[in-house]
Amino acid sequence: MGYDTASRSDVESIIPEDAGGMWFLKDALETDVLGLSVLELEPGVEGKEHDETETGQEEVYYVVEGSVEVSVGEETVSLEGGDGIRLDPEESRQIHNRGDVRATLVLAGAPL
């Protein structure tokens, strides 16, 4: 078969429901070099600060709904629904939902 399908409901969230949810779809989609995740953050919640220096993975965050701020090194980038950002592997990053509604993002990273 030349394709695979997956749904967020096919995998368990790795963060508590009261924070929102984060679903890694890589295994469900059986991808080889691309990681794909859905992230939902409740107002006032922030993601884990990290970089991808060890993996060499470039990441793209796309905001589907809501708004977030992404701390990138010493800078803060504001994103709203329809906005995206690409991050170099060595840049430290952290997503913050400082808005009033749940934010939904699609996160992609490669190579794995």
N, C-alpha and C positions, 0 to 999 in steps of 0.2 A: 504494500500500500504506500502511496506517495505522500501521505499526510497523516497527522494525528490531531485529535481534538481533546480538549480538556476544559473543565469548568472550575471556577473557584471552589465550588462545593465538592470537588473531587479530592481536595487536600485539606489538611488541618492548618489553622492559623498558628503562626509561631509566636504571636504576641497576644496578651489577654484581650478578651472581647470588650472590656470597659475602656481600653485604649484605642480600639478600632479593630484592626486585624491586618495580618500580612500573610499572604498565600504565595508560596514558591511553586510555580507551575512547570519548572524545568523538567523534573522527573515525569510528571503526568503527561507532558508533551513529548518526552523522550528526545530533548534537544541535545546536540553534541557540543556546540560552541557558543550558544546563546542562552543566557539566563533570563527568565521573564517572571515578574512578580506583580501582584496587585497589593497596594498598600492603602489602608484607610486609617486616618488619624482623627480622633475626636478633638474638639477644641481644647487647647491647652496642653496637648500631648506632643512630644518630640520623639523622633527616631533616634537610633543609636549613632553616635559619632564614630566615623570610621574612615579609612582610606583603603585603596586596593593596590597599594605598592607591591605587596608580596605576590598578588595574583596577576598584576599587569592588566587588570580588567577595566576597560572604559565603560562608564555607565551613562545612561540617558534616563531622565525622569520626565514624565509627561503628566501634567495635571488634568484630570478628567473633569472633576468638580471641586468647588471650593477654592481656597487659596492657601499657599504655604510660603514660608521663608526657608531658604536653604543657606545655611552657613557654609561658605566655601573658603577655607583658610581664614583670613581676617575679614573677608567680605560677607555681606548678606545680600542674597538675590531674592526678590519678591516675585512669585509666580501665581497666576490665576488660571482658572479653567481655560484650556486651549494653549497654554504655554508649556514649553519644554526647556530643559537644560542638559547639556552634555558635560561630563566631568572627566578630567584626566585621572589616571589611576592614582597618582601620588598626592592628589589634593584631598585634604581632610574635608569631610562633608557631614552635615547633620540637617535633617528636615524638621521644621517646627510648624505646627498648626497654631497660629496665634489668632485665627479667625473665630467666628461665632458658629460655624457649621462644620460638619464632618468633611474632611478633604479626602478625595479618592485620587490615587496616582497609579500609573503603570510604570514599572521600573524594568529597564532592560540593561543587560551587561554582557560584554563579550571581550575577548575570548574567555572561555571558562578553563 
